[in-house]
Structures are given as structure tokens and as C-alpha cells.
């Protein structure tokens, strides 16, 4: 199964349901395969000023994700 390094904007758009159906389907697939995010994405998501329900969704998303430290491997993925 393919793995993706998911960017902050992609997570925020997904959690805001801003994607078309095909985008939601792709994200569902990526999330079901255990999402990968960088530590920078984690920091940015935790700084997102939003409502309580979305804040909890963000925290749940981060908990379910593999958070990758900044390393040459992460840099090469991008």
C-alpha cells in the first residue's frame, strides 16, 4: 500500500471538508493506511485557531499519525 507524507493544508482542507469527492476518497485511503506527517505539520495543526470539534479532530488525527522528525529522509520525500 502506498504511503503519503501529508501536508498541513491538505489536513486542514480534509478536516474542513473542502475537497471534492475524489479528494476525500484519496484522503480516506491515505488515512486508513496510517497517515504520515512531519513534526512541522504537527506544530502548524496544533496552532490552528478553530472550533472545539475541529480542534479535537486535529488532535485525533495527530494521534493516529506517524509524526516524522526533520531528517534527510523527510526532506527527500518532499
N, C-alpha and C positions, 0 to 999 in steps of 0.2 A: 504494500500500500504506500502511495506517495505521502511524503511529509512536507509541510509548508512552514516557513518562518513568517508568522502573521504580524503585519504592521499595525500600529496604533489606529490609524484612520480606518483600516479595514474592520477592526474590532468595534470601534465606535459606530461605524455605519451599520454593521451587522446587528449590534445590540439596539440600535435605533430603528431597525427595520427599513433602512434606506436603500437596500439593494433590490434590483428586480428579482423575479423568481429564480432565474438561473444562478444569480449570485448567492442567494440564500441557500440553494441546493449545494453549491460548491462549498460554501462555508460550513454547512451541516456535515458534509463529508470530511472536511479538514478537522472539525471539532470532534467528531466521533472517532477520529484516528489519533486523538490526543494532540491538541494544538501546541505549537512551539512559538514562544515569544521571547524577545530579548529583554534583558533587565531594563533597558531604556523604555521599551514599550510598557513594561510593568509600572515604572515610575510615572510615565505620562498618563496611563489609565487611572492610576490612583489619584492623580491631580485633577481629573475630570470633574468639573463642578456641575453636577446633575442631580436629579431627584433621588430619593431614598431607594426606590425599587431598582433603578438603573445602577446605582452605586453597589447594591447587593449583587446584581447580575455581574458587574465588573469583578467584584471580589470572588464570586463563584467561578467565573471564567479563569481568573488568575490561578485559583486553587487547582483547577482541573488541567492547567497548562504546565508544560515543561518550560521553565524560565532559564534561558541560556545567558551565562555571563558574557561579557565582552571578551572575545578571543579572536585569534586569526580565523578560526573555523566559522564563527558567526559572520565576520567581515566578508569572508569568501562566499557565503551563502547569498548575501545581498548582491 
